[in-house]
Amino acid sequence: MKAGIVGLPNVGKSTLFNCLSNAKAQSANFPFCTIEPNIGVINVPDKRLEKLETLLKPERVQPATVEIVDIAGLVKGASKGEGLGNKFLANIRETDAILHVLRCFDDDNIVHVDGSVDPIRDKETIDIELQLKDLETIDKKLEKVNRSAKTGNKEAVKEKFVLDKLKRELEASNNVRSIDFNLYDRKEYVKPLQLITDKPVLYVCNVDESSAKIGNIYVDKVKSTLVKEESCLIVLAVSIEADISELESFEERNLFLDDLGLTEAGASKLIRSTYDLLNQQTFFTAGEKEVRAWTIPIGTLAPQAAGVIHSDFENGFIRAEVINYDDYEQFGSELKVKEAGKIRLEGKDYTVKDGDVMHFRFNV
């Protein structure tokens, strides 16, 4: 799972990425691993995992992770090669979701690339460039489909209908994610195109310290524009996150947050929101050797969840022993959960729930 941080220059993208990259910034157990200078694998904060670690005291703990990419700032004309142009757009195409940072604060010491603070204009600038790139993709596809449609190919005629609709909507400045398609057309014709504006997006409103809890007029304007879009919004004071990342101890960071009236670092909320944006959920395996969080799409059946651990688990799946996390927390151990009759045996048609603690029985 990979999410890309995008935005205009000087909106706080790189500062946010650097905060996430600092192991001290989030919690006592929140490491960060650099793969390349602008890519990081970041652990998903999960208090359930911490509780299981406390109860079991395993040899090792492995959290769920999300890969974050700091993509260079976009400028007008990127779809035509301006700035980093095609490199930027290639990088964003490789991500599964977009974290779009919008500047929602005033500061005369930080120059805005367009001369004034206006998050709606900034959003439109990037939307337009991404829409133009998607139009290029659709035009190329239409060249091939039109030829087949003219021969009477029924499948090509169906696909042409969807492509023509996509073209009209994009030319009207609508993102693909907000266009209404039936499930079949979206799966068969839209998804394979891997259009940039079809990716789920989380808008990160970068505010000043005084607006960290309730937002401000800029944030309100952004919210009003998202009514049509299937997208989410989070308010984050990146300057505060930078200050937190400079503190040496977990205790100091908590005191700092208390002084600001905040319960946790905003970056932790951001990572969890990104995980949700990617439509992911967590199940756990728990034992004396290892407690581990496994990432699966929401709606995954038990055999496919087992396959995330090892393909043999899926191929030879017999059944799963399942403990609800709340029961595990309440009774404190697997033995006591079993004594209370709270362990369930589930078969191949079981849909895994977020927080399930699972053991898989299989035979190869």
C-alpha positions in Angstrom: 0.0 0.0 0.0 1.5 3.3 -1.1 0.2 6.9 -0.6 1.7 9.9 -2.2 2.0 13.3 -0.6 1.2 16.0 -3.2 0.7 19.7 -3.3 2.0 23.0 -4.6 5.5 24.1 -3.6 5.8 25.6 0.0 2.5 24.2 1.4 4.2 22.0 4.0 4.6 18.7 2.1 8.2 18.0 2.8 7.9 19.3 6.4 5.1 16.8 7.0 7.1 14.0 5.4 10.1 14.8 7.5 8.0 14.7 10.7 6.7 11.3 9.7 10.2 10.2 9.0 11.4 11.0 12.5 10.9 8.0 14.8 10.5 10.3 17.8 7.6 12.2 16.3 4.8 9.8 16.9 5.1 7.4 19.9 7.5 5.3 21.8 7.1 2.5 19.4 6.7 4.1 16.0 9.8 3.5 13.8 10.4 4.7 10.3 12.5 3.0 7.6 13.9 5.0 4.6 13.9 3.0 1.3 14.8 6.0 -0.9 15.3 9.7 0.0 11.6 10.4 -0.6 10.0 7.1 0.3 9.3 5.8 3.8 7.6 2.8 5.4 5.6 4.0 8.4 4.0 1.9 11.1 0.3 2.3 11.7 -0.4 3.3 15.3 -2.6 0.8 16.9 -3.3 0.6 20.7 -4.7 -2.9 20.3 -1.3 -4.1 19.2 0.3 -2.4 22.2 -2.2 -4.1 24.5 -1.5 -7.5 23.1 2.2 -6.9 23.5 1.6 -6.0 27.2 -0.5 -9.2 27.8 1.7 -11.6 25.9 5.2 -10.1 26.2 6.3 -11.7 22.9 9.9 -11.9 21.5 8.9 -9.5 18.7 6.1 -7.2 17.6 5.3 -6.4 14.0 2.8 -3.6 13.2 0.9 -2.9 10.0 2.6 -0.4 7.7 1.9 2.2 5.0 4.4 3.4 2.4 4.5 7.2 2.1 6.0 9.0 -0.9 7.0 12.6 -0.8 6.3 13.7 -4.4 7.9 16.9 -5.7 5.7 20.0 -5.8 3.4 20.4 -8.8 3.2 23.6 -10.8 0.9 24.8 -13.5 1.6 23.2 -16.8 2.9 19.9 -15.3 0.7 17.9 -17.7 2.6 19.6 -20.5 6.0 19.0 -18.9 6.4 22.2 -16.8 8.5 21.8 -13.6 9.1 18.1 -13.0 6.1 17.5 -15.1 5.9 14.0 -16.4 8.1 12.7 -13.6 5.7 14.0 -11.0 2.7 12.5 -12.8 4.5 9.2 -13.2 5.3 9.1 -9.5 1.7 9.8 -8.5 0.3 7.2 -10.9 2.2 4.5 -9.0 0.5 5.3 -5.7 -2.7 3.7 -4.4 -4.0 6.9 -2.7 -3.2 10.7 -2.6 -2.5 12.9 0.4 -3.2 16.4 -0.9 -1.7 19.0 1.3 -3.4 22.4 1.1 -2.0 25.6 2.7 -4.6 26.9 5.1 -2.5 29.5 7.1 -1.2 33.0 6.7 2.5 33.7 7.1 4.3 36.6 5.4 7.6 34.8 5.9 6.6 31.9 3.7 6.0 32.9 0.1 3.2 31.3 -1.7 4.0 30.3 -5.3 0.9 32.1 -6.6 1.4 35.2 -4.4 -1.6 34.7 -1.9 -3.2 32.0 0.3 -6.1 30.4 -1.4 -6.5 26.6 -0.9 -9.5 26.4 -3.3 -7.4 27.8 -6.1 -4.5 25.6 -5.1 -6.7 22.5 -5.2 -8.1 23.4 -8.6 -4.6 23.9 -10.0 -3.6 20.4 -9.1 -7.0 18.9 -10.1 -6.7 20.5 -13.5 -3.2 19.1 -14.2 -4.3 15.6 -13.1 -7.5 15.8 -15.1 -5.5 16.9 -18.2 -3.2 13.9 -17.8 -6.2 11.6 -17.4 -7.7 13.0 -20.6 -4.5 12.1 -22.4 -4.9 8.5 -21.3 -8.5 8.4 -22.4 -7.8 9.9 -25.8 -5.2 7.3 -26.5 -7.6 4.5 -25.4 -10.4 6.0 -27.5 -8.3 5.9 -30.7 -8.1 2.1 -30.4 -11.7 1.5 -29.1 -13.2 3.7 -31.8 -11.8 1.5 -34.6 -13.3 -1.6 -33.0 -16.6 0.1 -32.3 -16.9 1.1 -36.0 -16.8 -2.6 -37.0 -19.8 -3.3 -34.8 -17.9 -5.0 -31.9 -20.5 -4.9 -29.1 -17.9 -4.9 -26.3 -16.1 -2.0 -27.9 -19.4 -0.1 -28.3 -20.0 -0.5 -24.5 -16.4 0.6 -23.7 -16.7 3.6 -26.0 -19.8 4.7 -24.2 -17.9 4.7 -20.8 -14.9 6.4 -22.3 -17.0 9.2 -23.9 -18.6 9.8 -20.5 -15.2 10.0 -18.8 -14.0 12.5 -21.4 -17.1 14.7 -21.0 -16.8 14.7 -17.2 -13.1 15.5 -17.2 -13.5 18.3 -19.7 -16.1 19.7 -17.3 -13.4 19.6 -14.5 -14.9 16.7 -12.6 -12.6 14.1 -11.0 -13.2 10.5 -12.0 -13.7 9.4 -8.4 -16.9 11.6 -8.3 -18.4 10.3 -11.5 -21.4 8.0 -11.2 -20.9 4.6 -12.8 -22.5 1.2 -12.2 -20.3 -1.4 -10.5 -19.8 -3.4 -13.7 -18.6 -0.4 -15.9 -16.3 0.9 -13.1 -14.7 -2.5 -12.7 -14.5 -3.5 -16.3 -13.7 -0.2 -18.0 -12.7 2.5 -15.5 -10.4 0.7 -13.0 -8.1 -0.8 -15.7 -7.2 2.7 -16.9 -5.6 3.5 -13.6 -6.6 7.1 -13.9 -5.0 9.5 -11.4 -8.2 11.4 -10.4 -9.9 8.0 -9.7 -7.5 7.4 -6.8 -9.0 8.0 -3.3 -7.7 11.3 -1.8 -7.3 12.7 1.7 -7.1 16.5 1.9 -4.6 17.6 4.5 -5.4 21.2 5.6 -2.1 22.6 7.0 -3.1 25.2 9.5 -1.4 27.4 12.1 -1.1 26.4 15.8 -4.2 28.4 16.9 -6.4 26.5 14.3 -5.1 23.0 15.1 -8.2 21.9 17.1 -11.1 23.5 15.2 -9.7 24.7 11.9 -10.3 28.1 10.3 -12.1 29.9 7.5 -9.7 28.4 4.9 -10.6 24.9 6.1 -14.3 25.7 6.0 -14.0 26.7 2.4 -12.3 23.4 1.5 -15.0 21.4 3.3 -17.6 23.2 1.2 -16.0 22.1 -2.1 -15.9 18.4 -1.1 -19.6 17.8 -1.0 -19.6 16.1 -4.4 -16.3 14.3 -4.0 -15.8 10.9 -2.4 -12.9 12.2 -0.3 -11.9 12.9 3.3 -10.3 15.8 5.1 -8.0 16.1 8.1 -6.8 19.3 9.8 -3.1 19.3 10.8 -0.8 21.9 12.1 2.5 20.8 10.4 4.5 23.4 12.4 3.4 21.7 15.6 4.3 18.3 14.3 7.8 19.7 13.5 8.1 21.0 17.1 7.0 17.6 18.5 9.6 15.8 16.3 12.4 17.8 18.0 11.5 16.6 21.5 13.7 13.9 23.0 11.3 11.8 25.0 7.8 10.3 24.8 6.9 12.0 28.1 8.0 15.4 26.7 5.9 15.0 23.7 2.8 14.1 25.8 3.3 17.2 28.0 3.6 19.3 24.9 0.4 17.9 23.5 -1.4 18.4 26.8 -0.4 22.1 26.8 -2.0 22.5 23.4 -5.1 20.6 24.5 -4.4 17.8 22.0 -4.7 14.0 22.9 -2.2 12.8 20.3 0.1 13.9 17.5 -1.8 14.8 14.4 0.6 12.7 12.3 -0.6 9.6 14.1 -4.2 10.5 13.0 -2.9 11.1 9.5 -1.4 7.6 9.2 -4.5 5.9 10.5 -6.7 8.0 8.2 -4.4 6.9 5.3 -4.9 3.3 6.2 -8.6 3.8 6.2 -8.5 5.6 2.9 -6.8 2.6 1.4 -9.8 0.5 2.5 -7.6 -1.6 4.7 -8.2 -3.4 8.0 -6.1 -5.4 10.5 -6.3 -8.8 12.0 -3.7 -10.2 14.5 -1.8 -13.3 15.1 -0.6 -13.5 18.7 1.7 -15.9 20.5 4.8 -15.9 22.7 7.2 -15.6 19.8 5.4 -12.9 17.9 2.4 -10.5 18.0 1.8 -9.2 14.5 -0.7 -7.0 12.7 -1.7 -8.2 9.2 -3.1 -5.9 6.6 -6.1 -7.1 4.4 -8.8 -5.3 2.4 -12.1 -4.9 4.1 -14.4 -7.8 3.1 -11.6 -10.4 2.9 -12.6 -14.0 3.5 -10.7 -16.2 6.0 -8.8 -18.3 3.4 -7.5 -15.2 1.7 -6.5 -13.7 5.0 -4.6 -16.8 5.8 -2.9 -16.5 2.4 -1.4 -13.1 3.4 0.7 -15.1 5.9 1.6 -17.9 3.5 0.1 -19.3 0.3 0.1 -22.8 1.9 -2.3 -21.5 4.6 -4.8 -20.5 1.9 -4.3 -23.5 -0.3 -4.8 -26.0 2.5 -7.2 -23.9 4.6 -9.4 -26.0 7.0 -10.8 -23.5 9.4 -9.8 -20.5 11.6 -9.9 -20.1 15.3 -11.2 -16.6 15.9 -11.1 -14.4 19.1 -12.8 -11.0 19.1 -10.2 -8.4 20.3 -12.5 -7.1 23.0 -12.8 -10.5 24.5 -9.0 -11.0 24.4 -8.6 -7.7 26.2 -11.3 -8.5 28.7 -10.1 -12.0 29.7 -6.3 -11.3 29.3 -5.2 -14.5 27.7 -6.1 -17.1 25.1 -6.6 -19.7 27.8 -9.1 -17.6 29.7 -10.9 -16.7 26.5 -11.2 -20.4 25.7 -12.5 -21.2 29.3 -15.1 -18.5 28.8 -16.2 -20.2 25.5 -15.4 -17.1 23.4 -13.2 -18.8 20.8 -15.1 -19.4 17.5 -14.3 -21.8 14.7 -15.0 -20.3 11.3 -15.0 -21.7 7.9 -14.1 -20.7 4.3 -17.1 -18.3 4.0 -16.2 -16.2 7.1 -15.5 -12.5 6.5 -12.7 -11.4 8.7 -13.5 -8.5 11.0 -11.2 -5.7 11.9 -9.3 -6.6 15.1 -9.9 -10.4 14.9 -7.2 -12.4 16.7 -6.8 -15.5 14.5 -5.1 -19.0 14.3 -5.4 -20.9 11.1 -5.6 -24.6 10.7 -4.5 -26.0 7.3 -3.3 -29.1 5.6 -1.0 -29.2 2.6 
